[in-house]
């Protein structure tokens, strides 16, 4: 009797198995060796889902599911061969779960469309696959990768980061995601820069890291696979200066694999950096990923299992401590197929169609359309939360949640929040509680900070320049007040006034040079910039040009008298003014061309740079300012060189009637040396210190020139020594009582410049040419000539009184002499 009961029981189960039909599902799973697409135990997760579905008899009414798995290891050719092999089998596959590699997924989607077969995917997230027009039978469980961009941009908003670096690997998926991200950033008017690298070309990585180091931006949004990411992070650490935390913040995709709780970047031997160096580089980074497992573990799924129970069964099957990344998506993908099949079966029964899915084949378009219609209604609680499919691709991205974690080096990541792309908010929002490494939010960009901490130096220079202006004005007043005194009159007082005016302009240009935006908005007001350059150029021409002209006259006198000519003695102040005027005209022409072609703009000069700020000061610049500066430098340099030569050529000359010729030569030397010093000081790196040193050197130089030109005269006037000066050799005439206004000859200058014999003959010739002289003059000439006077004078006939030179006026005296 017992044996009969056992036989009856076995026959009952056998009959039940015969009544349940099998529906086959094909799966090309990302379980190969390619780490870019690998999902640990994805095949086990699918098998567990099939097991749970089959244990729940009502989930797929009258049918059992059977899974056939394989892996192409991201090889399009191998994947196509495996699919064709499956399609050639006797059993028919109602759906395909595609590979995680996007290029393979795309090729399979194009093939399955020809067989009216729906293709499901839980890993490929290339935005190109989400076009319902191009891939009408493709159903991804994950949203497109560019959905993460909404969370990225929202995080930037929350932290007020308006600048970022986008660093991507040259792969189609990252190119598309980067384009989408740049569009979102542009809409928010955020600034960014894009760097593209190739894992096969290390030089592109080196170039990208170098460009990032030279950039001002500190937020790096990374889009690359793990292998390329490890190489980039190691290169960032090795770079000098290193690109690492806490000054740089990295934003990574959250789908990088973890093995036994080991982070993706900590793979030993993968780079030339140690694990600690890699960790130090990216410590304080963010991870962006889709929700892996829903928060409530006690929710009961359609299989009758709670999420906690499913996870427990998974850990028993795989030996893992928890669901690996995306394994939960694999589980829910199988549940989605089961629900689609079950709803289709129920719909067929409701419409009186017998046979259910028995008539499925690869050319049954009506059944495929039913599958798609049902899928649009599928919505259930899965391991990952609410699962649904939306045929409207534009809405598909807007209903997902992205989890953001912050890792500061501790064992557990800090959950920043979950961003709901539909509500556009973080739930929860823990941004205010992020445990930043330095206790503060890192900056997004090294900004220019106006640093006028050297204002004290400017004030000191302004005071010195003001004193220089006052000193120059005092010298100008002295020159005008005592211009009729011998000591002043003999040194060309008009040119001395020009020197003083040039000194005033040079000191004024120094004050304008120190403004540089610290007292007024430089971006909209450039008048001081024009003043500074104009005053500097013209002031230099007035000051140095006058000294140049005086030195040139002395040189001409020497050369002319050496040659026995006296033409140089007629070089009046008008000629010297013409020389100075020529210099000024050249300045005006150059400045007019400069300001007309290249007007001034605002620029920034770096004072110092830290990891968080660049300290700068505003200054004036023109697009081709160096070209104009060099032109003026060459022109002024040639004048300086010629002036230095003339000063050297007349270094031993001391002409009494040109009483400051030696001081003028010293001033020329002083100016040349000072210009060399000021040019060298232009290379001092600190702008404030450079301005102070250059300005002090210029002020001291100008003041010394004024001292050379004027102070000696003040001393002689103050001590009364100017009254004892002898004025032989004046190129002038005067009225002498008792001798009917005869001419005083030029004598002493030539005596000082010629040899004894030549001087005597020149003096005698002048005496004979000019006729009779007062006794005092004749006595002094006799003293000079000695015994030669009688011989020479007696051999020549004097000029008659009728032929004598008429007396000169006072104006002619000033005009003809110095």
C-alpha positions in Angstrom: 0.0 0.0 0.0 2.8 2.4 0.9 4.6 1.5 -2.3 1.5 2.3 -4.3 1.1 5.7 -2.6 4.7 6.6 -3.4 4.2 5.6 -7.1 1.1 7.8 -7.2 2.9 10.8 -5.7 5.8 10.6 -8.2 3.3 10.3 -11.0 1.5 13.4 -9.8 4.7 15.5 -9.7 5.7 14.2 -13.1 2.3 15.1 -14.5 2.7 18.6 -13.0 6.2 19.0 -14.6 4.8 17.9 -18.0 1.9 20.4 -17.7 4.4 23.3 -16.9 6.0 24.5 -20.1 9.4 26.2 -20.4 10.2 29.7 -21.5 13.8 30.3 -22.4 15.8 33.5 -21.7 19.2 34.1 -23.3 21.8 36.1 -21.4 25.2 37.4 -22.4 26.4 38.6 -19.1 29.3 40.9 -18.1 31.3 38.2 -16.2 34.3 38.2 -18.5 37.9 39.3 -17.7 37.4 42.9 -19.0 37.2 44.9 -15.7 35.5 47.8 -17.5 32.3 45.9 -17.8 32.6 43.2 -15.3 29.8 42.7 -12.7 30.8 40.1 -10.1 28.3 37.2 -9.8 25.9 38.8 -12.3 25.1 35.2 -13.6 24.4 34.1 -10.0 22.0 37.0 -9.5 20.1 36.0 -12.7 19.9 32.4 -11.7 18.7 33.3 -8.2 15.9 35.4 -9.8 14.9 32.5 -12.1 14.8 30.2 -9.1 12.6 32.5 -7.1 10.3 33.0 -10.0 9.9 29.3 -10.6 9.2 28.8 -6.9 6.3 31.2 -7.1 4.0 29.2 -9.3 1.5 32.1 -10.0 4.2 34.5 -11.2 4.4 33.1 -14.7 1.2 31.1 -15.0 1.8 27.6 -16.4 5.4 28.2 -17.4 8.8 27.8 -15.9 11.8 30.0 -16.8 15.1 28.6 -18.0 18.2 30.8 -18.3 21.1 30.2 -20.8 24.1 32.3 -20.0 27.3 33.2 -21.8 29.9 36.0 -21.9 31.6 37.7 -24.8 34.2 39.6 -22.8 33.3 42.8 -24.8 34.1 41.2 -28.1 31.6 42.2 -30.8 32.5 39.3 -33.1 32.3 36.7 -30.3 29.0 38.2 -29.0 27.5 38.0 -32.5 28.6 34.4 -32.9 27.1 33.4 -29.6 23.8 35.1 -30.4 23.6 33.4 -33.7 24.4 30.1 -32.1 21.5 30.6 -29.6 19.1 31.6 -32.3 19.9 28.5 -34.2 18.9 26.2 -31.3 15.5 24.4 -31.2 14.3 26.3 -28.2 13.1 29.8 -28.7 14.3 32.6 -26.5 11.6 35.1 -25.5 14.1 37.8 -24.5 17.8 38.6 -24.4 19.7 40.1 -21.5 22.5 41.9 -23.2 26.2 42.3 -22.4 27.3 45.2 -20.3 29.8 46.5 -22.9 28.1 49.3 -24.9 29.6 48.5 -28.3 28.5 44.9 -28.0 25.1 45.9 -26.7 24.6 48.2 -29.7 25.6 45.5 -32.2 23.2 43.0 -30.5 20.4 45.4 -30.4 20.7 45.8 -34.2 20.6 42.1 -34.6 17.7 41.2 -32.2 15.5 43.8 -33.9 15.5 41.5 -37.0 14.2 38.6 -34.9 11.4 40.5 -33.1 13.2 39.8 -29.8 13.2 42.3 -26.9 16.6 43.0 -25.5 17.1 44.0 -21.8 20.1 45.5 -20.2 21.2 46.4 -16.7 24.7 47.8 -17.2 25.2 49.5 -20.6 24.5 53.2 -20.1 25.7 54.9 -23.2 23.3 57.7 -24.1 23.4 56.5 -27.8 21.4 53.4 -26.8 18.5 55.3 -25.3 17.0 56.4 -28.6 13.7 54.7 -29.0 13.8 55.6 -32.7 17.1 53.9 -33.3 16.7 51.0 -30.9 12.9 50.3 -30.6 13.3 46.9 -28.9 16.0 47.9 -26.4 14.9 48.2 -22.7 17.6 49.3 -20.2 16.9 48.9 -16.5 19.5 51.6 -15.7 19.0 55.2 -16.9 21.5 56.7 -19.3 24.9 57.7 -17.9 24.2 61.3 -18.5 21.5 61.2 -15.8 24.4 61.5 -13.3 25.0 64.9 -14.8 21.9 66.3 -13.2 23.2 65.3 -9.8 26.7 66.6 -10.6 25.4 70.0 -11.6 23.1 70.2 -8.5 26.0 69.5 -6.3 28.0 72.3 -7.9 25.1 74.6 -7.3 24.8 73.6 -3.6 28.5 74.1 -3.0 28.6 77.3 -5.2 31.3 75.8 -7.4 30.9 77.6 -10.7 34.1 76.3 -12.4 35.1 72.8 -13.2 37.4 70.6 -15.2 35.9 67.8 -17.2 38.5 65.0 -17.6 37.3 62.1 -19.9 38.7 59.0 -21.6 38.2 58.9 -25.3 35.3 56.5 -25.4 31.9 57.1 -27.0 30.0 56.8 -23.8 32.1 59.5 -22.1 32.2 61.8 -25.1 28.4 61.8 -25.2 28.1 62.3 -21.4 30.6 65.1 -21.5 28.7 66.9 -24.2 25.5 66.7 -22.2 27.3 67.9 -19.1 28.8 70.9 -20.9 25.3 71.8 -22.2 24.0 71.8 -18.6 26.9 73.9 -17.4 26.5 76.4 -20.1 22.8 76.7 -19.3 23.8 77.6 -15.7 26.5 79.9 -17.1 29.2 77.9 -15.3 32.7 77.8 -16.8 34.6 74.7 -17.6 37.5 73.2 -19.5 37.6 69.8 -21.2 40.6 67.5 -21.3 40.4 64.2 -23.3 42.9 61.3 -22.7 43.4 58.0 -24.3 44.4 54.8 -22.3 46.5 53.8 -25.3 48.4 57.1 -25.5 50.1 57.9 -22.1 51.3 61.2 -23.5 47.7 62.5 -23.6 47.5 61.7 -19.9 50.7 63.6 -19.2 49.5 66.6 -21.2 46.1 66.6 -19.5 47.7 66.5 -16.0 50.1 69.3 -16.9 47.2 71.5 -18.2 45.2 70.8 -15.1 48.1 71.8 -12.9 48.5 75.1 -14.9 44.7 75.7 -14.7 43.1 77.8 -12.0 40.2 75.3 -11.5 40.2 72.8 -8.7 37.1 70.6 -9.3 37.8 67.6 -11.5 34.8 65.7 -12.9 36.3 62.4 -14.1 34.7 60.2 -16.7 36.9 57.2 -17.5 37.3 53.5 -16.9 39.2 52.2 -13.9 42.5 51.4 -15.6 42.7 54.9 -17.1 41.6 56.4 -13.8 44.3 54.7 -11.9 47.0 56.0 -14.3 45.6 59.5 -14.2 45.5 59.6 -10.4 49.1 58.3 -10.2 50.3 60.9 -12.7 48.4 63.6 -10.7 50.4 62.5 -7.6 53.7 62.4 -9.4 53.3 65.8 -11.0 55.2 68.8 -9.5 53.3 70.4 -7.9 51.1 67.5 -7.2 47.4 67.6 -8.0 45.9 66.2 -4.9 43.6 66.8 -1.9 42.6 68.8 -0.1 43.1 71.5 -2.8 41.7 69.4 -5.6 38.4 67.6 -5.4 37.6 64.7 -7.7 34.1 63.6 -8.8 34.1 59.9 -9.9 31.4 57.6 -11.3 30.2 55.3 -8.5 30.2 52.2 -10.6 33.9 51.4 -10.2 34.3 47.9 -8.9 35.1 46.9 -5.4 36.8 43.6 -4.5 36.6 42.5 -0.9 36.0 46.1 0.2 39.1 47.2 -1.7 38.6 50.4 -3.6 39.2 50.5 -7.3 42.2 52.8 -7.0 43.9 50.6 -4.4 44.7 47.8 -6.8 48.3 46.8 -6.1 50.8 46.8 -8.9 48.4 48.6 -11.3 50.5 51.8 -11.2 53.9 53.1 -10.1 52.3 54.7 -7.0 51.6 53.0 -3.7 48.1 52.6 -2.3 48.8 55.4 0.2 49.9 57.8 -2.5 46.8 57.0 -4.5 44.6 57.5 -1.5 46.3 60.7 -0.6 45.7 62.1 -4.1 41.9 61.6 -4.2 41.1 61.7 -0.5 37.9 63.8 -0.2 36.3 62.7 -3.5 32.7 62.3 -4.5 31.1 59.2 -6.0 27.9 59.4 -8.2 25.9 56.2 -8.8 22.4 55.0 -9.2 20.7 53.5 -6.2 22.0 49.9 -5.8 19.6 48.5 -3.2 16.5 50.2 -1.8 16.7 51.3 1.8 13.8 49.3 3.3 14.9 45.7 3.5 11.5 44.4 4.7 9.6 45.1 1.6 8.1 41.9 0.1 8.8 41.4 -3.6 6.5 39.7 -6.1 8.4 36.4 -5.6 7.1 36.4 -2.0 10.6 37.1 -0.7 11.6 40.2 1.2 14.7 42.1 0.1 16.5 40.9 3.2 15.7 37.3 2.3 16.8 37.7 -1.3 20.1 39.2 -0.1 20.6 36.3 2.3 20.0 33.8 -0.5 22.4 35.6 -2.7 25.1 35.6 -0.1 24.7 31.9 0.5 24.9 31.2 -3.3 28.0 33.5 -3.9 29.7 33.7 -0.6 29.7 37.5 -0.8 29.0 39.8 2.1 26.4 41.8 0.2 25.0 42.4 -3.2 27.9 43.4 -5.6 27.4 46.5 -7.7 24.6 46.0 -10.2 23.9 42.4 -9.2 20.6 43.7 -7.8 19.8 45.2 -11.2 20.5 41.8 -12.8 18.0 40.3 -10.4 15.3 42.9 -11.1 15.9 42.5 -14.9 14.8 38.8 -14.7 11.8 39.8 -12.5 10.8 42.4 -15.2 10.9 39.7 -17.9 8.8 37.4 -15.7 6.2 40.0 -15.0 6.1 41.0 -18.7 5.5 37.3 -19.7 2.8 36.8 -17.0 0.9 39.9 -17.9 1.0 38.9 -21.5 -0.3 35.5 -20.7 -3.2 36.9 -18.7 -4.0 39.4 -21.5 -4.1 36.5 -24.0 -6.5 34.5 -21.8 -8.7 37.5 -21.3 -9.0 37.9 -25.0 -9.8 34.2 -25.4 -6.6 33.3 -27.1 -5.6 29.8 -26.2 -2.1 28.4 -26.1 -0.6 31.3 -24.3 3.0 31.8 -25.4 3.2 28.4 -27.1 3.2 30.0 -30.5 6.1 32.3 -29.8 8.7 32.5 -32.6 11.2 35.0 -34.0 8.8 36.4 -36.5 5.7 36.9 -34.4 5.3 40.6 -34.6 1.9 40.7 -32.9 3.3 38.9 -29.8 6.3 41.3 -29.7 3.9 44.3 -29.8 2.0 42.8 -26.9 5.2 42.5 -24.9 6.0 46.2 -25.5 2.5 47.3 -24.6 2.7 45.3 -21.4 6.2 46.6 -20.6 4.8 50.2 -20.6 2.5 49.1 -17.7 5.1 47.2 -15.7 5.8 48.8 -12.4 6.8 46.9 -9.2 9.0 47.1 -6.1 12.3 45.4 -6.8 15.6 45.2 -5.0 16.7 48.6 -6.3 13.4 50.2 -5.5 10.6 51.1 -7.9 11.1 49.5 -11.3 9.4 50.7 -14.4 9.9 51.2 -18.1 8.9 54.2 -20.0 8.7 54.2 -23.8 9.1 58.0 -23.7 12.9 58.4 -23.6 12.8 62.1 -22.5 10.8 61.1 -19.4 12.9 58.1 -18.7 15.9 60.1 -17.4 13.8 62.4 -15.3 12.5 59.8 -12.8 15.6 58.4 -11.4 17.6 58.7 -8.1 21.3 59.2 -7.9 23.2 58.5 -4.7 26.2 60.7 -3.8 28.9 59.6 -1.4 31.8 61.6 0.0 35.0 59.7 0.9 37.6 61.5 3.1 39.8 58.5 3.7 37.8 56.9 6.5 36.5 53.3 6.2 32.9 54.4 5.7 31.8 56.9 3.1 29.6 59.8 4.1 26.2 59.8 2.4 25.7 63.3 1.0 22.2 62.5 -0.2 20.1 61.0 -2.9 19.3 63.3 -5.7 15.8 62.9 -7.2 16.0 64.1 -10.8 12.3 64.6 -11.0 12.0 66.8 -7.9 15.5 68.3 -8.4 16.4 68.1 -4.7 18.5 66.0 -2.4 16.6 63.7 -0.1 18.1 63.7 2.5 20.4 66.7 2.0 23.5 66.3 4.2 25.7 68.8 2.2 25.9 71.1 5.2 27.4 68.3 7.2 30.1 67.0 4.8 33.2 66.3 6.9 35.6 68.3 4.8 39.3 67.5 5.2 40.3 71.1 6.2 37.0 71.8 7.8 35.9 74.1 5.0 34.5 73.9 1.5 37.3 73.7 -1.1 37.4 76.5 -3.7 36.4 75.8 -7.3 38.9 78.1 -8.8 41.9 80.1 -7.8 40.5 83.6 -8.1 42.4 86.8 -8.6 42.5 88.7 -5.3 43.5 92.3 -5.5 46.5 92.8 -3.2 47.4 96.3 -2.4 49.2 95.4 0.8 52.1 97.5 -0.4 50.2 100.7 -0.2 52.8 101.9 2.3 55.5 101.6 -0.3 53.3 103.6 -2.7 52.8 106.3 -0.1 56.5 106.4 0.6 57.3 106.8 -3.1 54.5 109.4 -3.6 56.0 111.5 -0.7 59.5 111.2 -2.2 58.2 112.0 -5.7 56.3 115.0 -4.2 59.5 116.2 -2.6 61.2 115.8 -5.9 58.6 117.9 -7.6 58.9 120.6 -5.0 62.7 120.5 -5.3 62.5 120.8 -9.1 60.0 123.7 -8.8 62.3 125.5 -6.3 65.2 125.1 -8.8 63.0 126.4 -11.5 62.1 129.4 -9.4 65.7 130.0 -8.6 66.7 129.8 -12.2 64.1 132.3 -13.2 64.8 134.7 -10.3 68.6 134.8 -10.9 68.7 134.3 -14.6 70.5 137.7 -15.1 73.3 136.8 -12.7 76.6 135.8 -14.3 76.8 132.3 -12.8 73.2 131.5 -14.1 73.4 133.5 -17.3 76.5 131.7 -18.5 74.9 128.2 -18.2 71.9 128.8 -20.6 69.2 129.5 -18.0 66.5 128.7 -20.6 67.8 125.1 -21.0 68.1 124.8 -17.2 64.4 125.7 -16.9 63.7 122.9 -19.4 65.7 120.5 -17.2 63.7 121.5 -14.1 60.4 121.1 -16.0 61.5 117.6 -17.2 62.3 116.7 -13.6 58.8 117.7 -12.5 57.2 115.5 -15.3 59.4 112.5 -14.4 58.4 112.7 -10.7 54.8 113.1 -11.6 55.0 110.0 -13.9 56.3 108.0 -11.0 53.2 108.9 -8.9 50.8 107.9 -11.7 52.7 104.6 -12.2 51.8 103.6 -8.6 48.0 104.1 -9.0 47.3 100.8 -10.8 43.7 100.5 -9.9 44.1 100.8 -6.1 42.3 104.2 -6.0 40.0 104.0 -9.0 38.3 101.4 -11.3 41.1 100.8 -13.8 38.8 98.9 -16.2 36.9 102.0 -17.1 39.3 104.9 -16.5 42.7 104.8 -18.3 43.6 108.5 -18.2 46.3 108.0 -15.6 47.8 105.2 -17.8 48.2 107.7 -20.7 49.5 110.3 -18.3 52.1 108.0 -16.9 53.6 107.0 -20.3 53.4 110.5 -21.8 54.9 112.2 -18.8 57.7 109.6 -18.6 58.7 109.9 -22.3 58.4 113.7 -22.6 59.9 114.4 -19.2 62.9 112.2 -20.1 63.3 114.0 -23.4 63.2 117.4 -21.7 65.6 116.5 -18.9 68.1 114.3 -20.7 67.6 116.1 -24.1 68.7 119.4 -22.6 71.8 117.8 -21.0 72.5 116.0 -24.3 72.3 119.3 -26.2 74.7 121.1 -23.9 77.2 118.3 -24.0 76.9 118.2 -27.8 77.7 121.9 -27.9 80.8 121.5 -25.8 81.9 118.6 -28.0 81.4 120.7 -31.1 83.4 123.6 -29.7 86.3 121.3 -29.0 86.3 119.7 -32.4 85.9 123.0 -34.2 88.6 124.8 -32.4 91.0 121.9 -32.8 90.4 122.3 -36.5 91.1 126.0 -36.3 87.5 126.9 -37.0 85.2 129.1 -34.8 81.8 128.1 -36.2 81.0 126.2 -33.0 81.2 129.3 -31.0 78.0 130.5 -32.7 75.8 127.6 -31.4 73.1 129.6 -29.7 70.3 128.4 -27.4 68.0 128.3 -30.4 70.0 125.4 -31.9 69.9 123.6 -28.5 66.2 124.1 -28.2 65.7 122.7 -31.7 67.5 119.5 -30.6 65.3 119.1 -27.5 62.2 119.9 -29.6 63.2 117.2 -32.0 63.3 114.6 -29.2 59.9 115.7 -27.9 58.4 115.6 -31.4 59.6 112.0 -31.9 58.0 111.1 -28.5 54.7 112.7 -29.5 54.6 110.8 -32.8 55.5 107.5 -31.2 53.0 108.0 -28.4 50.2 109.1 -30.8 50.7 106.0 -32.9 50.8 103.8 -29.8 47.7 105.2 -28.2 45.8 105.3 -31.5 46.6 101.8 -32.7 46.7 100.0 -29.3 44.6 101.8 -26.6 45.1 100.8 -23.0 43.3 97.9 -21.4 43.1 96.5 -17.9 45.5 93.6 -17.0 46.5 91.7 -13.9 50.0 91.4 -12.6 50.7 88.4 -10.3 52.2 89.2 -7.0 52.1 85.8 -5.4 50.1 82.6 -5.7 48.8 80.1 -3.1 46.8 77.0 -3.6 43.6 79.0 -2.8 44.2 82.4 -4.3 46.3 84.4 -6.8 47.2 87.8 -5.4 47.4 90.3 -8.2 47.2 94.0 -8.9 45.7 95.8 -11.8 47.9 97.5 -14.3 47.6 99.1 -17.8 48.4 97.1 -20.9 47.9 97.3 -24.6 47.6 94.3 -27.0 51.0 95.0 -28.5 52.5 97.0 -25.6 55.8 95.2 -25.7 56.3 96.2 -29.3 55.8 99.9 -28.5 57.9 99.7 -25.3 60.8 98.1 -27.2 60.5 100.8 -29.9 60.8 103.6 -27.3 63.5 101.7 -25.5 65.6 101.4 -28.6 65.1 105.1 -29.4 65.9 106.3 -25.9 68.8 103.8 -25.7 70.4 105.2 -28.8 70.2 108.7 -27.3 71.6 107.4 -24.1 74.5 105.7 -25.8 75.3 108.8 -27.9 75.0 111.0 -24.8 77.4 108.7 -22.9 79.9 108.9 -25.7 79.7 112.7 -25.8 80.2 112.9 -22.1 83.2 110.6 -22.3 84.6 112.6 -25.2 84.4 115.9 -23.1 85.4 114.3 -19.8 88.6 116.4 -19.4 87.1 119.7 -20.6 86.4 122.6 -18.3 85.3 125.8 -20.1 84.8 128.8 -17.9 82.3 130.5 -20.1 80.3 127.3 -20.2 80.6 127.0 -16.4 78.6 123.8 -15.9 79.9 121.7 -18.8 81.6 119.3 -16.4 78.5 118.9 -14.2 76.4 118.3 -17.3 78.7 115.5 -18.4 78.5 114.0 -14.9 74.7 114.2 -15.1 74.7 112.4 -18.4 76.9 109.6 -16.9 74.5 109.5 -13.9 71.4 109.2 -16.1 72.9 106.3 -18.2 73.9 104.3 -15.2 70.5 105.0 -13.5 68.7 103.8 -16.6 70.6 100.5 -16.6 69.8 100.1 -12.9 66.1 100.8 -13.4 66.0 98.4 -16.3 67.6 95.6 -14.2 65.1 96.3 -11.3 62.3 95.7 -13.8 62.9 92.0 -13.3 62.2 92.0 -9.6 59.3 89.5 -9.2 57.3 91.3 -6.5 55.5 94.2 -8.2 55.3 96.4 -5.1 58.9 96.0 -4.3 59.8 96.5 -8.0 57.9 99.7 -8.1 59.5 101.0 -5.0 63.1 100.2 -6.0 62.7 101.6 -9.6 60.9 104.7 -8.3 63.5 105.4 -5.6 66.3 105.0 -8.2 64.6 107.3 -10.6 63.8 110.0 -8.0 67.4 109.9 -6.6 68.8 110.2 -10.2 66.6 113.2 -11.0 67.4 114.9 -7.8 71.2 114.4 -8.3 70.9 115.9 -11.8 69.2 118.9 -10.3 71.9 119.2 -7.7 74.6 119.0 -10.4 73.0 121.7 -12.5 71.7 124.1 -9.8 73.2 123.6 -6.4 76.7 124.6 -7.4 75.3 127.9 -8.7 73.3 128.4 -5.5 76.5 127.9 -3.5 78.5 130.4 -5.5 75.7 133.0 -5.3 75.3 132.4 -1.5 79.1 132.9 -0.9 79.4 135.8 -3.4 82.1 134.0 -5.5 80.2 134.6 -8.7 81.3 138.3 -8.6 85.0 137.2 -9.0 84.4 135.1 -12.1 86.3 136.2 -15.2 84.3 136.2 -18.4 87.1 136.2 -21.1 85.9 134.4 -24.1 82.2 135.4 -23.8 80.6 135.1 -27.2 79.1 138.5 -26.7 79.7 142.3 -26.9 79.4 145.1 -24.3 79.7 148.9 -24.2 83.0 150.1 -22.8 83.3 153.8 -21.7 86.0 155.9 -23.5 86.5 153.5 -26.4 83.4 154.2 -28.5 81.7 150.9 -28.0 84.3 148.5 -29.4 83.9 144.7 -29.4 85.4 142.4 -26.7 86.9 139.4 -28.4 86.5 135.7 -27.7 89.7 134.7 -26.0 89.8 132.6 -22.9 87.8 129.6 -24.3 90.3 129.2 -27.1 93.2 129.7 -24.7 91.9 126.8 -22.6 91.4 124.5 -25.6 94.4 125.1 -27.9 98.1 124.6 -27.6 100.3 127.5 -26.6 101.3 128.6 -30.2 97.9 128.0 -31.6 96.2 129.9 -28.8 98.5 132.9 -29.3 97.9 133.1 -33.0 94.1 132.8 -32.6 94.0 135.5 -30.0 96.2 137.9 -32.0 94.0 137.3 -35.1 90.9 138.1 -33.1 92.6 141.3 -31.7 93.6 142.4 -35.1 90.1 141.7 -36.5 88.4 143.7 -33.9 90.5 146.8 -33.6 91.3 148.9 -30.5 90.4 147.9 -26.9 90.4 149.5 -23.5 93.7 149.5 -21.6 92.5 146.9 -19.2 91.8 144.4 -21.9 95.1 145.1 -23.7 97.0 144.7 -20.5 95.4 141.3 -19.8 96.1 140.1 -23.4 99.7 141.2 -23.2 100.0 139.3 -20.0 98.8 136.2 -21.8 100.9 136.6 -25.0 104.1 138.0 -23.4 106.8 139.0 -25.9 104.8 137.7 -28.8 102.3 140.5 -28.6 104.5 143.3 -30.0 105.8 141.2 -32.8 102.4 140.1 -34.0 100.5 143.3 -33.4 103.1 145.4 -35.2 103.1 143.2 -38.2 99.4 143.8 -38.8 97.4 146.8 -39.4 94.5 147.5 -37.1 91.0 147.8 -38.2 89.9 151.3 -38.6 87.2 152.7 -36.4 84.9 153.1 -39.4 85.1 149.3 -40.1 84.7 148.3 -36.5 81.8 146.1 -35.4 78.8 148.2 -34.2 77.9 147.8 -30.6 75.5 145.0 -29.8 72.2 145.3 -28.0 71.4 143.6 -24.6 69.1 141.1 -26.3 72.0 140.2 -28.8 74.3 139.6 -25.8 71.9 137.1 -24.3 71.2 135.5 -27.7 74.9 135.1 -28.8 76.4 133.9 -25.6 76.1 131.4 -22.8 
